[in-house]
Every structure is written in C-alpha cells, then in structure tokens.
Amino acid sequence: MEETILQLVHVTGKKQRNGFQITDVTMQLKEGYIYAIAGENGAGKTTLLELIGRENSRYTGNMIFDGMDLGTAHAKAMERMGIISEDCLFFEDRNGKENADILGDFYENYEKERFLSYCKRLQVPLHIPYKNMSRGEKIKWQICFAAARHCRLYMLDEATAGMDPVFRKTFFDLLHEIMAQTRACILLTDHNLHEISRQTDYVAYMENGKLSGWKESMEVEADVWI
C-alpha cells in the first residue's frame, strides 16, 4: 500500500518576508509520485513550501509529515526532507565537497559515497566555491546532497527554470530513480503548467494563495485549467 508522506489539512499562513498568503490548502502526497504545483509569480507557491519547510512558521491547520506533526517535530522531520531552492543558504566560500562534508555530519542518514556518485553523474563541480557555481549547478548539488540523506520528501522550488531541454529529461529520470530507491515523493513548483505536466504524475494550480484539486498530468488541457 502506498504510504502518505505529507498531508496538509486546511492550512492557512503567510510567508515571513513579503506577506504572501496561502489559504485553506488541503492536500495529500503519497510515495512514488511526482506532484507539481503551477501558478504565476506571487501565486503563493514558494510561500507554501516555506510554511512546510521552515521551523516555527506561522499557520493554522495541520501539517503531517511521515506520521509526524510538523508543528511539534519539525527538527526531526527535517532529517528526511530535502528542500531544493536558489534561496537555500550554504557556506558560500566553501566548495561543494566541503559544504557536503560539513553539513553531512548533521544528518544521521547521510552517505558520502552516495553523494559523490550522484555528483559525478550530474557533473557537479565539487572544487569551486559554492558562490561561483551557476544556478543550475547549485540546484544539482542540492539534489545530490538531499539524495545522499535518503530523504522521503523532496521539495523543488522552480528548480527546472532555464534548464536545458536535453538535461531536463536526464534530471527527471534521476528524480524517478531517487524516488524509487528511497520510497519518496517529490513536490515541485513551476510557473509553466503545461511544460511541467509532461514530466510529473499529478498537477495542481495555485492562484491567489488557493490550490485547486490535483489532476493527473495527462488530463491537463492545452489552453485552460478545467
């Protein structure tokens, strides 16, 4: 039976920095699937991921991750949650290998060899300062680091923006492989509904902080959300 990895029930809350709000979001994510939330800039996509991933975020409603209440067990939950975003903070003057060596000690399930193997496959440069990596290289580094931690949930915020179409397929092939190996699920955001639906299992649309119901990606219409 497919396990539920993340469940949100009537969640309402605001992003700390700019006041964007999500309203009455209810959703259930199961292992083995890639879920995508599409919507314009400012729709609330990043706010939703921040409410899930940030400790002490302010919201009403319930968020359950892998059987744990995120409101009371956030630190433990973060052991198995990977957040991939250009807004994530790392040691800018340290290189990719050094960042992984330092941060890996904080995660019980981190496997160094697994991290290095994924970096090799994705051609992630490990010997230049993190601040000198391109946006795409940083995203790939974060994916490799999260995979090495055996995460159960991967949340990718606009991770494929500007990605080369050829590499995009390789990228999603790797996500499917990681998901299968760790019994995980993936939640990603993108502003382009129809582009992202080609590589995912379920898609929902967010507008003005409200989330539509999930649709199977193959059902997404060419011109309009029904």
Solvent accessible surface area in square Angstrom, and as a share of the most:
residue,aa,sasa,rsa
1,M,234,1.05
2,E,80,0.36
3,E,76,0.34
4,T,48,0.28
5,I,1,0.00
6,L,0,0.00
7,Q,64,0.29
8,L,0,0.00
9,V,47,0.27
10,H,111,0.49
11,V,0,0.00
12,T,38,0.22
13,G,7,0.07
14,K,113,0.48
15,K,18,0.08
16,Q,106,0.47
17,R,153,0.56
18,N,78,0.40
19,G,40,0.38
20,F,89,0.37
21,Q,73,0.33
22,I,0,0.00
23,T,43,0.25
24,D,82,0.42
25,V,2,0.01
26,T,76,0.44
27,M,7,0.03
28,Q,75,0.33
29,L,0,0.00
30,K,61,0.26
31,E,25,0.11
32,G,43,0.41
33,Y,58,0.22
34,I,0,0.00
35,Y,10,0.04
36,A,0,0.00
37,I,0,0.00
38,A,0,0.00
39,G,0,0.00
40,E,112,0.50
41,N,134,0.69
42,G,44,0.42
43,A,9,0.07
44,G,3,0.03
45,K,9,0.04
46,T,45,0.26
47,T,1,0.01
48,L,0,0.00
49,L,7,0.04
50,E,23,0.10
51,L,3,0.01
52,I,0,0.00
53,G,9,0.09
54,R,87,0.32
55,E,97,0.44
56,N,127,0.65
57,S,17,0.11
58,R,207,0.75
59,Y,54,0.20
60,T,92,0.53
61,G,36,0.35
62,N,82,0.42
63,M,2,0.01
64,I,57,0.29
65,F,0,0.00
66,D,47,0.24
67,G,71,0.68
68,M,36,0.16
69,D,56,0.29
70,L,5,0.03
71,G,52,0.50
72,T,122,0.71
73,A,28,0.22
74,H,18,0.08
75,A,74,0.57
76,K,139,0.59
77,A,0,0.00
78,M,45,0.20
79,E,46,0.21
80,R,67,0.24
81,M,1,0.00
82,G,1,0.01
83,I,51,0.26
84,I,1,0.00
85,S,10,0.07
86,E,104,0.47
87,D,87,0.45
88,C,33,0.20
89,L,164,0.81
90,F,42,0.18
91,F,94,0.39
92,E,73,0.33
93,D,106,0.55
94,R,114,0.42
95,N,27,0.14
96,G,0,0.00
97,K,63,0.27
98,E,67,0.30
99,N,0,0.00
100,A,1,0.01
101,D,51,0.27
102,I,55,0.28
103,L,34,0.17
104,G,5,0.05
105,D,126,0.65
106,F,146,0.61
107,Y,56,0.21
108,E,156,0.70
109,N,56,0.28
110,Y,38,0.15
111,E,85,0.38
112,K,83,0.35
113,E,126,0.56
114,R,42,0.15
115,F,1,0.01
116,L,48,0.24
117,S,60,0.38
118,Y,9,0.03
119,C,2,0.01
120,K,168,0.71
121,R,128,0.47
122,L,6,0.03
123,Q,154,0.68
124,V,11,0.06
125,P,36,0.22
126,L,25,0.12
127,H,139,0.62
128,I,63,0.32
129,P,43,0.27
130,Y,4,0.02
131,K,107,0.45
132,N,95,0.49
133,M,10,0.04
134,S,61,0.39
135,R,73,0.27
136,G,35,0.34
137,E,48,0.21
138,K,44,0.18
139,I,1,0.00
140,K,32,0.13
141,W,0,0.00
142,Q,6,0.03
143,I,1,0.00
144,C,0,0.00
145,F,11,0.04
146,A,3,0.02
147,A,0,0.00
148,A,0,0.00
149,R,13,0.05
150,H,45,0.20
151,C,0,0.00
152,R,15,0.05
153,L,0,0.00
154,Y,1,0.00
155,M,0,0.00
156,L,0,0.00
157,D,14,0.07
158,E,33,0.15
159,A,4,0.03
160,T,4,0.02
161,A,39,0.30
162,G,87,0.84
163,M,26,0.12
164,D,79,0.41
165,P,106,0.67
166,V,121,0.70
167,F,48,0.20
168,R,32,0.12
169,K,125,0.53
170,T,67,0.39
171,F,1,0.00
172,F,2,0.01
173,D,74,0.38
174,L,4,0.02
175,L,1,0.00
176,H,74,0.33
177,E,55,0.25
178,I,1,0.00
179,M,8,0.04
180,A,79,0.61
181,Q,100,0.44
182,T,12,0.07
183,R,126,0.46
184,A,0,0.00
185,C,0,0.00
186,I,1,0.00
187,L,0,0.00
188,L,4,0.02
189,T,2,0.01
190,D,6,0.03
191,H,96,0.43
192,N,66,0.34
193,L,17,0.08
194,H,63,0.28
195,E,46,0.20
196,I,1,0.01
197,S,15,0.10
198,R,177,0.65
199,Q,54,0.24
200,T,14,0.08
201,D,47,0.24
202,Y,60,0.23
203,V,0,0.00
204,A,0,0.00
205,Y,50,0.19
206,M,0,0.00
207,E,106,0.48
208,N,126,0.65
209,G,1,0.01
210,K,126,0.53
211,L,33,0.17
212,S,36,0.23
213,G,57,0.55
214,W,64,0.22
215,K,54,0.23
216,E,72,0.32
217,S,13,0.09
218,M,169,0.76
219,E,96,0.43
220,V,24,0.14
221,E,80,0.36
222,A,83,0.64
223,D,133,0.69
224,V,88,0.50
225,W,61,0.21
226,I,131,0.67
